[in-house]
């Protein structure tokens, strides 16, 4: 008969199946450290109402720079009405994969509107922006191929590249000579190559130099995919993105990608390009054919927002003006913020997770919602506050915000000495 282990020698029962995961233990240590330092958790805090330049959170009004409702179209009466009408007609869900029985007329209408707006032959919408990158990149490339992205690439790009099984090459963000050298040395080692770049980089706010990217992709006979999650509706005279801003032809970009959740006030993602690309993805891309179709409300909201963007080009123009003004006021207050002058993304790097968290909390106490970006989203040395600028921000709000940011940052730095 097997002897029973004495109760005193039994291991303590685990409270969770992830208790012995290194990543989870590190997370718990960081949370405990923050609590010991009196930091409040700024993440997953609900707001009351739509995301505008002023929001309510914890029964407090805040000037907010944490939402990417870039043109103020989420909450616009016409967009809201379109979503409600779609629910009345089609219900709240597509209720099936589009390839089976989840297709509604609105899907095709939105795709045609996107293609027309971007100047491509066709487009295809997905239920998630993250899923769009992951599924499209991993389906386009295979083991004999290569994905090439820079040091600022979004996690969805990195994940899609890894899942494709293709070779992966990286280069420093914005260093086109390094990319040219990399491809000169390695082009013979792979069949098809795909450079994936972002129109506006979501962490540092740089706007893509599309002319250089196109010059290099043509020189080395590779494809170019541009993620316009943060540039659609914001960059270019009428908000058509980096291709419009560069003055290049629509076919300069092989795969357009974007999200519906920012400028277009909805949820989901899309790709656009030539008819063959879209047909290939429509029938064979796992992220589309094995996912439910985009909801009727989300589809209709994106269509209505796109209609407004086309009718009201003053919205992107006003956003670019606000971005320039924000950076001027930042400089006037001794703050160095990253990102191009007209970029809607501005990062104030403070270089320390704890400092970023404390600064965000101090600013919350003074009436501002500015989220800290810390590990693992960025390295510890580049912890930051990230500002999303919108067309609804006023010069008065910006002028009120930045002097206080400078004051609170200086106080924290002095106290740490």
GUKOLLO-801796 format. One line per 4 residues: number of its first residue (from 1); their letters; for each residue x, y, z of C-alpha. Coordinates in Angstrom, 2 decimals, always signed. Layout:
BEGIN
NUM> A> X,Y,Z ~ ... $
***
This chain:
BEGIN
1> XXXX> +0.00,+0.00,+0.00 ~ +1.37,+3.43,-0.96 ~ +2.11,+5.65,+2.01 ~ +0.32,+8.97,+2.08 $
5> XXXX> +2.45,+12.12,+1.92 ~ +2.21,+14.01,+5.24 ~ -0.05,+17.03,+4.93 ~ +2.79,+19.29,+6.05 $
9> XXXX> +4.77,+18.24,+2.97 ~ +2.01,+18.83,+0.46 ~ +2.64,+21.76,-1.90 ~ +0.46,+24.79,-1.32 $
13> XXXX> -2.58,+24.60,-3.59 ~ -2.30,+26.84,-6.62 ~ -4.84,+29.62,-6.80 ~ -4.60,+29.87,-10.56 $
17> XXXX> -3.38,+27.72,-13.43 ~ -0.92,+30.53,-14.32 ~ +0.64,+31.00,-10.87 ~ +3.87,+29.33,-12.00 $
21> XXXX> +4.09,+31.22,-15.29 ~ +7.10,+33.57,-15.24 ~ +5.22,+36.30,-17.08 ~ +2.34,+36.21,-14.62 $
25> XXXX> +4.68,+36.30,-11.61 ~ +6.44,+39.33,-13.11 ~ +3.07,+41.03,-13.64 ~ +2.04,+40.39,-10.02 $
29> XXXX> +5.35,+41.85,-8.78 ~ +4.84,+44.98,-10.83 ~ +1.29,+45.42,-9.55 ~ +2.46,+44.92,-5.94 $
33> XXXX> +5.32,+47.39,-6.44 ~ +2.89,+49.99,-7.76 ~ +0.56,+49.51,-4.81 ~ +3.45,+49.93,-2.35 $
37> XXXX> +4.33,+53.23,-4.06 ~ +0.76,+54.46,-3.85 ~ +0.14,+54.22,-7.60 ~ -3.39,+53.73,-8.79 $
41> XXXX> -3.93,+51.32,-11.65 ~ -4.72,+53.45,-14.74 ~ -5.61,+50.53,-16.98 ~ -9.06,+49.13,-17.88 $
45> XXXX> -10.77,+52.09,-16.19 ~ -14.27,+52.63,-17.62 ~ -15.38,+55.99,-18.91 ~ -18.94,+57.32,-18.98 $
49> XXXX> -19.97,+58.27,-22.52 ~ -18.36,+58.61,-25.93 ~ -14.64,+59.25,-26.36 ~ -14.27,+62.96,-27.03 $
53> XXXX> -11.76,+65.64,-26.06 ~ -13.52,+65.79,-22.69 ~ -14.64,+62.58,-21.01 ~ -16.04,+61.56,-17.62 $
57> XXXX> -14.26,+58.96,-15.52 ~ -14.76,+58.21,-11.84 ~ -17.37,+60.99,-11.76 ~ -14.75,+63.49,-12.90 $
61> XXXX> -14.50,+65.55,-16.11 ~ -11.14,+65.15,-17.84 ~ -9.49,+66.61,-20.92 ~ -8.58,+63.38,-22.66 $
65> XXXX> -5.70,+62.49,-24.97 ~ -6.13,+58.73,-24.64 ~ -8.69,+57.94,-27.33 ~ -8.19,+57.85,-31.11 $
69> XXXX> -11.55,+59.25,-32.18 ~ -9.42,+61.35,-34.52 ~ -12.11,+63.24,-36.42 ~ -14.78,+63.17,-33.70 $
73> XXXX> -17.03,+60.85,-35.72 ~ -17.70,+58.33,-32.95 ~ -20.80,+59.81,-31.38 ~ -21.64,+61.88,-34.49 $
77> XXXX> -25.46,+61.82,-34.88 ~ -25.36,+60.54,-38.48 ~ -22.97,+57.70,-37.59 ~ -25.03,+56.70,-34.56 $
81> XXXX> -28.26,+56.78,-36.58 ~ -26.73,+54.59,-39.31 ~ -25.70,+51.98,-36.74 ~ -29.16,+51.95,-35.16 $
85> XXXX> -30.89,+51.63,-38.52 ~ -28.65,+48.69,-39.46 ~ -29.56,+46.90,-36.22 ~ -33.26,+47.44,-36.94 $
89> XXXX> -32.89,+45.88,-40.38 ~ -30.22,+43.17,-39.91 ~ -30.08,+42.51,-36.17 ~ -27.06,+42.84,-33.90 $
93> XXXX> -24.85,+40.14,-35.47 ~ -23.98,+38.83,-38.92 ~ -24.63,+35.44,-37.27 ~ -22.31,+33.47,-39.58 $
97> XXXX> -19.09,+33.57,-41.53 ~ -19.57,+35.70,-44.63 ~ -18.64,+32.85,-46.96 ~ -21.57,+30.82,-45.61 $
101> XXXX> -24.58,+32.93,-44.59 ~ -23.15,+36.00,-42.83 ~ -22.94,+38.29,-45.85 ~ -25.18,+41.36,-45.85 $
105> XXXX> -25.44,+44.03,-48.54 ~ -23.68,+46.55,-46.32 ~ -20.43,+44.57,-46.39 ~ -20.02,+44.92,-50.14 $
109> XXXX> -21.11,+48.56,-50.05 ~ -18.50,+49.44,-47.44 ~ -15.79,+47.60,-49.36 ~ -16.63,+49.45,-52.57 $
113> XXXX> -16.62,+52.80,-50.73 ~ -13.20,+52.04,-49.25 ~ -11.79,+51.00,-52.63 ~ -13.16,+54.13,-54.30 $
117> XXXX> -11.80,+56.36,-51.52 ~ -8.33,+54.84,-51.72 ~ -8.24,+54.51,-55.51 ~ -7.84,+50.72,-55.53 $
121> XXXX> -9.73,+48.06,-57.47 ~ -11.30,+46.38,-54.45 ~ -11.25,+46.06,-50.65 ~ -12.13,+43.54,-47.96 $
125> XXXX> -13.24,+44.12,-44.35 ~ -12.37,+41.98,-41.34 ~ -13.79,+41.93,-37.82 ~ -10.56,+43.12,-36.15 $
129> XXXX> -7.69,+45.36,-37.14 ~ -5.19,+43.19,-35.26 ~ -6.61,+40.08,-36.96 ~ -6.30,+41.77,-40.35 $
133> XXXX> -2.52,+42.11,-40.09 ~ -1.99,+38.73,-38.48 ~ -4.14,+36.80,-40.94 ~ -3.21,+38.63,-44.14 $
137> XXXX> +0.55,+38.59,-43.59 ~ +0.60,+34.97,-42.46 ~ -1.49,+33.94,-45.49 ~ +0.45,+35.95,-48.09 $
141> XXXX> +3.88,+34.57,-47.19 ~ +5.31,+31.11,-46.55 ~ +8.61,+29.45,-45.65 ~ +10.49,+30.36,-48.90 $
145> XXXX> +9.54,+34.06,-48.48 ~ +10.54,+36.99,-46.26 ~ +8.78,+39.66,-44.23 ~ +10.71,+42.87,-43.69 $
149> XXXX> +9.63,+45.35,-41.04 ~ +11.27,+48.07,-38.95 ~ +11.97,+48.49,-35.25 ~ +8.72,+50.41,-34.70 $
153> XXXX> +6.43,+47.68,-36.09 ~ +3.15,+46.97,-34.33 ~ +2.80,+43.62,-32.56 ~ +0.19,+42.48,-35.11 $
157> XXXX> +2.78,+42.81,-37.89 ~ +5.39,+40.89,-35.90 ~ +2.91,+38.14,-35.04 ~ +1.71,+37.79,-38.64 $
161> XXXX> +5.30,+37.51,-39.81 ~ +6.10,+34.83,-37.24 ~ +3.03,+32.77,-38.08 ~ +3.79,+32.90,-41.81 $
165> XXXX> +6.95,+30.80,-41.31 ~ +8.81,+33.17,-43.62 ~ +12.25,+34.59,-42.93 ~ +12.10,+37.81,-40.93 $
169> XXXX> +14.39,+40.80,-41.42 ~ +14.30,+44.00,-39.38 ~ +15.93,+47.40,-39.77 ~ +15.97,+50.62,-37.71 $
173> XXXX> +12.84,+52.70,-38.14 ~ +13.33,+55.35,-40.82 ~ +16.81,+54.16,-41.82 ~ +16.24,+53.62,-45.54 $
177> XXXX> +19.93,+53.15,-46.30 ~ +19.99,+50.27,-43.80 ~ +16.94,+48.71,-45.49 ~ +18.54,+49.08,-48.92 $
181> XXXX> +21.74,+47.44,-47.66 ~ +19.79,+44.63,-45.97 ~ +17.93,+43.79,-49.16 ~ +21.04,+44.07,-51.32 $
185> XXXX> +22.72,+41.46,-49.12 ~ +19.75,+39.13,-48.64 ~ +17.39,+39.42,-51.62 ~ +18.73,+36.26,-53.28 $
189> XXXX> +17.86,+34.19,-50.17 ~ +14.07,+34.37,-50.52 ~ +11.36,+33.99,-53.13 ~ +8.82,+36.73,-52.39 $
193> XXXX> +9.44,+39.61,-50.04 ~ +6.98,+41.88,-48.26 ~ +8.00,+45.17,-46.64 ~ +5.41,+46.11,-44.01 $
197> XXXX> +5.46,+49.73,-42.84 ~ +3.07,+51.98,-40.95 ~ +1.59,+55.20,-42.30 ~ +1.83,+56.81,-38.86 $
201> XXXX> +3.73,+54.89,-36.21 ~ +1.46,+54.40,-33.22 ~ +4.14,+54.77,-30.55 ~ +6.45,+57.50,-31.82 $
205> XXXX> +4.21,+59.28,-34.33 ~ +6.52,+59.32,-37.36 ~ +4.85,+59.64,-40.77 ~ +6.11,+57.15,-43.35 $
209> XXXX> +8.39,+58.44,-46.12 ~ +6.45,+56.56,-48.77 ~ +8.60,+57.75,-51.67 ~ +11.70,+56.11,-50.17 $
213> XXXX> +9.77,+52.93,-49.31 ~ +8.45,+52.64,-52.88 ~ +11.87,+53.38,-54.39 ~ +13.42,+50.54,-52.39 $
217> XXXX> +10.62,+48.02,-52.97 ~ +10.90,+48.58,-56.73 ~ +14.67,+48.38,-56.72 ~ +14.62,+45.00,-54.97 $
221> XXXX> +11.44,+43.59,-56.53 ~ +9.48,+43.09,-53.31 ~ +5.93,+43.97,-52.27 ~ +4.91,+46.85,-50.01 $
225> XXXX> +2.14,+46.72,-47.41 ~ +1.25,+49.90,-45.51 ~ -0.70,+49.81,-42.25 ~ -2.74,+53.02,-42.23 $
229> XXXX> -4.46,+52.47,-38.87 ~ -3.34,+55.92,-37.67 ~ -2.98,+57.71,-41.02 ~ -6.31,+57.10,-42.76 $
233> XXXX> -8.37,+60.26,-42.39 ~ -5.46,+62.18,-40.92 ~ -2.65,+62.32,-43.49 ~ -3.05,+63.81,-46.96 $
237> XXXX> -5.08,+66.83,-48.05 ~ -8.39,+64.94,-47.92 ~ -7.37,+62.24,-45.43 ~ -6.60,+59.52,-47.96 $
241> XXXX> -3.35,+58.68,-46.22 ~ +0.34,+58.61,-47.03 ~ -0.17,+57.79,-50.69 ~ -2.14,+61.03,-51.19 $
245> XXXX> +0.40,+63.02,-49.16 ~ +3.27,+61.68,-51.29 ~ +1.58,+62.37,-54.61 ~ +2.28,+58.83,-55.84 $
249> XXXX> -0.10,+56.66,-57.83 ~ -2.47,+54.29,-56.04 ~ -0.61,+51.21,-57.26 ~ +2.58,+52.34,-55.49 $
253> XXXX> +1.31,+50.40,-52.47 ~ +0.57,+46.72,-53.09 ~ -1.46,+46.06,-49.94 ~ -3.30,+48.84,-48.15 $
257> XXXX> -4.30,+47.95,-44.60 ~ -6.24,+49.99,-42.10 ~ -8.63,+49.88,-39.18 ~ -12.23,+50.96,-38.88 $
261> XXXX> -11.94,+51.82,-35.18 ~ -10.15,+55.16,-35.34 ~ -11.09,+57.72,-37.97 ~ -14.04,+55.60,-39.11 $
265> XXXX> -15.68,+55.39,-35.66 ~ -16.41,+51.68,-35.78 ~ -14.57,+48.41,-35.20 ~ -12.70,+46.06,-37.51 $
269> XXXX> -10.05,+46.27,-40.21 ~ -9.65,+46.21,-43.98 ~ -7.22,+45.60,-46.78 ~ -7.40,+47.13,-50.25 $
273> XXXX> -5.53,+46.47,-53.48 ~ -5.98,+44.83,-56.86 ~ -8.89,+42.47,-57.62 ~ -6.75,+39.34,-57.60 $
277> XXXX> -5.41,+40.07,-54.11 ~ -8.88,+40.66,-52.72 ~ -10.36,+37.60,-54.43 ~ -7.52,+35.47,-53.05 $
281> XXXX> -8.13,+36.74,-49.52 ~ -11.93,+36.66,-49.73 ~ -12.01,+32.95,-50.48 ~ -8.88,+31.63,-48.77 $
285> XXXX> -7.78,+33.90,-45.90 ~ -8.46,+32.01,-42.62 ~ -9.08,+35.19,-40.64 ~ -12.01,+35.99,-42.91 $
289> XXXX> -13.57,+32.66,-43.81 ~ -13.39,+31.24,-40.27 ~ -14.65,+34.40,-38.54 ~ -18.12,+35.86,-38.25 $
293> XXXX> -18.87,+38.74,-40.58 ~ -18.51,+42.34,-39.41 ~ -21.60,+43.29,-37.41 ~ -24.31,+45.30,-39.18 $
297> XXXX> -23.92,+48.22,-36.76 ~ -20.13,+48.39,-37.20 ~ -20.43,+48.15,-40.99 ~ -23.02,+50.91,-41.22 $
301> XXXX> -21.14,+53.16,-38.79 ~ -17.94,+52.92,-40.85 ~ -19.85,+53.71,-44.05 ~ -21.47,+56.77,-42.50 $
305> XXXX> -18.15,+57.99,-41.11 ~ -16.47,+57.56,-44.49 ~ -19.26,+59.56,-46.13 ~ -18.68,+62.42,-43.65 $
309> XXXX> -14.91,+62.29,-44.22 ~ -15.45,+62.68,-47.97 ~ -17.95,+65.54,-47.52 ~ -16.00,+67.42,-44.85 $
313> XXXX> -12.28,+67.60,-45.69 ~ -11.93,+70.39,-43.13 ~ -11.86,+67.73,-40.41 ~ -8.45,+66.25,-41.37 $
317> XXXX> -7.16,+69.76,-41.99 ~ -8.21,+70.89,-38.51 ~ -6.56,+67.83,-36.97 ~ -3.26,+68.62,-38.69 $
321> XXXX> -3.50,+72.21,-37.43 ~ -4.06,+70.95,-33.88 ~ -1.04,+68.63,-34.17 ~ +1.20,+71.52,-35.24 $
325> XXXX> -0.14,+73.73,-32.46 ~ +0.36,+70.99,-29.85 ~ +4.03,+70.63,-30.78 ~ +4.58,+74.40,-30.74 $
329> XXXX> +3.11,+74.70,-27.24 ~ +5.12,+71.67,-26.11 ~ +8.35,+73.34,-27.29 ~ +7.35,+76.60,-25.64 $
333> XXXX> +7.07,+74.68,-22.35 ~ +10.38,+72.88,-22.69 ~ +8.86,+69.51,-23.57 ~ +10.35,+67.25,-26.24 $
337> XXXX> +7.62,+65.21,-27.89 ~ +8.22,+62.66,-30.61 ~ +6.41,+62.47,-33.93 ~ +6.23,+64.52,-37.11 $
341> XXXX> +4.73,+68.00,-36.96 ~ +1.35,+67.00,-38.42 ~ +1.13,+63.56,-36.83 ~ -1.88,+62.90,-34.56 $
345> XXXX> +0.36,+60.80,-32.26 ~ +2.77,+62.53,-29.90 ~ +4.91,+60.76,-27.31 ~ +6.57,+62.34,-24.28 $
349> XXXX> +9.30,+59.89,-23.29 ~ +10.15,+60.01,-19.59 ~ +12.37,+56.93,-19.57 ~ +11.09,+55.11,-16.49 $
353> XXXX> +7.98,+52.97,-15.90 ~ +7.40,+54.28,-12.39 ~ +7.82,+57.92,-13.45 ~ +5.39,+57.46,-16.35 $
357> XXXX> +2.77,+55.91,-14.05 ~ +3.16,+58.60,-11.39 ~ +3.02,+61.42,-13.95 ~ -0.17,+60.00,-15.46 $
361> XXXX> -1.72,+59.80,-11.98 ~ -0.70,+63.37,-11.07 ~ -2.23,+64.63,-14.30 ~ -5.43,+62.67,-13.65 $
365> XXXX> -5.68,+64.41,-10.30 ~ -5.40,+67.75,-12.11 ~ -8.06,+66.91,-14.71 ~ -6.26,+65.24,-17.61 $
369> XXXX> -6.55,+61.73,-19.04 ~ -3.18,+60.80,-20.56 ~ -2.33,+57.12,-20.46 ~ +1.17,+55.87,-19.59 $
373> XXXX> +2.81,+53.43,-21.99 ~ +5.14,+51.07,-20.14 ~ +6.62,+47.58,-20.48 ~ +5.95,+45.33,-22.35 $
377> XXXX> +4.52,+47.75,-24.93 ~ +7.82,+49.69,-24.91 ~ +11.20,+49.17,-23.26 ~ +11.71,+50.48,-19.73 $
381> XXXX> +14.03,+53.22,-21.03 ~ +11.34,+54.53,-23.42 ~ +8.36,+54.55,-21.03 ~ +6.17,+57.49,-21.96 $
385> XXXX> +2.92,+59.36,-21.95 ~ +1.25,+59.10,-25.34 ~ -1.06,+61.82,-26.63 ~ -3.68,+61.12,-29.28 $
389> XXXX> -4.67,+64.45,-30.83 ~ -8.10,+64.88,-32.39 ~ -9.91,+67.46,-34.48 ~ -12.13,+68.15,-31.45 $
393> XXXX> -9.29,+69.31,-29.23 ~ -9.27,+73.08,-28.91 ~ -6.27,+75.37,-28.72 ~ -7.48,+76.35,-25.25 $
397> XXXX> -7.42,+72.74,-24.07 ~ -3.92,+72.21,-25.45 ~ -2.75,+75.50,-23.95 ~ -4.11,+74.45,-20.55 $
401> XXXX> -2.64,+70.95,-20.67 ~ +1.01,+71.28,-21.61 ~ +2.18,+73.81,-18.99 ~ +0.74,+71.55,-16.29 $
405> XXXX> +2.42,+68.48,-17.84 ~ +5.74,+70.35,-17.72 ~ +5.16,+71.44,-14.10 ~ +4.27,+67.96,-12.85 $
409> XXXX> +7.12,+66.30,-14.72 ~ +9.62,+68.75,-13.26 ~ +8.27,+68.16,-9.71 ~ +8.61,+64.40,-10.07 $
413> XXXX> +12.12,+64.62,-11.47 ~ +13.20,+66.91,-8.63 ~ +11.73,+64.59,-6.01 ~ +13.63,+61.65,-7.51 $
417> X> +17.02,+63.37,-7.17 $
***
